[in-house]
Amino acid sequence: MIFKNAVSWFEIPAEDISRAQKFYETIFDIEMIPMEMPGFEMRMFPIENPMENVGGAICKSGDFYKPSAESGPVVYLNANPDVQITLDKIEAAGGKIVVPKTEISPEYGFMAVFIDSEGNRVALHSVPAGMGE
C-alpha cells in the first residue's frame, strides 16, 4: 500500500478548550470549527476539502487526552510560507518556543517546535518557496 498522505487526521489534547482555541486561532490567524458531542469537545482546524486533505483538531474529553511536552507523537502543522511568521506569535499567545526555526535541508524546508497553551509539544513545517506548487 502507498499512502497519498501518511497522516489523515490528528488530535491535539486540551485541558482548557477555549484557551487552546484562542491560542491556535491567534498564531495561525484562523477561525476554528467547534464540534460538541456528549463528554467530548473538539475545535477543528479549517481545511479546504475534508475528504481529500489532512485534517485535525484540538480535543478535550476527560482522561482520554493528556497534554505532553516530553512524550508521545509530534504533529507537524503547516506554517507556510515561513515558519518564522507563526513562531513570532507563539509567546504572546501563551506558548513557548523550544526549537527555533531550523533548516531541515534546502529541499525539505524548515521546522520548529513549540509548547502550546495546553503544554503539548507541537512542531511547525514550511517548504521552500516554489516547492509543492
N, C-alpha and C positions, 0 to 999 in steps of 0.2 A: 504494500500500500504506500502511496506517495500522497502527502498532505499538501493542499494548496497553502494553508496556514497551519503552523504547528500549534498555535493557540486558537481556540474557538470561543472561549469565554473566560473571564476571570472575576473573582470576588475579593475585595479588599475589606478586611474586618474593621468595624467601627464600634466603639463603646458609646459615643455620642453622635448619632446620625446627622443631626443638624450642624454640629461643629465640623464634622467631616465633609458634609456637603458644601458648606461655606468655604472650607479650605480648598477643595478641588475646583469649585466654581471660580474662586479668586485666582488661583495660579494658572488655570487654563483659559480664563475668560469664556466660560461656557455656562449653560443652564442645564442642570441635571434633571432627569426624568424620574419622579417619585413612583414607587410601586409598593403597595402595602398588602400584606396577607396576615391572617391571624398569627401572632407571635413572630413575625418576620418583617423587617423594614429594609427597603432597598432604594438606592438612588443610582439610576443607570446613566452611564456616560452616553451622550448623544452620538449616534453614528449614522452615516448616510443610508446604508441598506443593511438592516439587521440579518437578512438571510444570506448575504454574501460577504459581510465584513466581520472582523473580530469585535466583539462587544464585551462589556464588563460593567461592574457596579461596585459601590460601597455597600456593605451589608451589616445589619445588626439582628441577631437572633439568639438571645440568651447566651449559653455557654458554647454554642456551636462554633462561633468565631472568636478568636483571641488575637488581638494585635500583637505583633512581634517585630522587634528591631534587630534580633540576633539569629533567628532561625526560620525555617520554612522557605517556600519558594520565593523568588524575586520576580516581580512583574515589571516589565519594561513598558512604560507608556510613551506614546508618540509625542515628541516635543519638537516636531518640525515647525519652522525651518531651522531653528537653532536652540539647542538645549539651554543655552545661557539665558535666553528670554524668559523661560519658565523658572530657572534657578533664581533669577533676580527677584522673584515674587515669593519665594518659599518662606524665608524667615519672617517677613512681615505678615504672612498669612498664618503663622504659628507652627511652622515646620523647622527642620534643622538639616543643613547640607552635611553629608558625611563623606561623599566623594565628589569633588568639584568636576566641572566639565573636563573630560579626558578623551583624547583621541583613541579610538579602537584601532583604526588604520585608515589610510586615505580612501579605501574602497568602502569601508563599513561605517564611517562616520564617527559620531561622538556619543558618549554616555555620561551619566552622573547618577548618584544615589542620594536619596534624602530620607529623613524620618518624617512622616506626615503628622497631622494634628492628633492622630489616634495612637501614635507610637509604632506604626508599621514601617518597615524598610521597603521602599519603593524605588524603582530606577526610571530614568528617562533615556530616550534614544532619539537621535536625529541623524538623517542621512545627508551626505554632502549634496550641495546644490547640483541639480541635473540628474541625480541618481533616482531611479524608480519612476521616471517620467515616461 
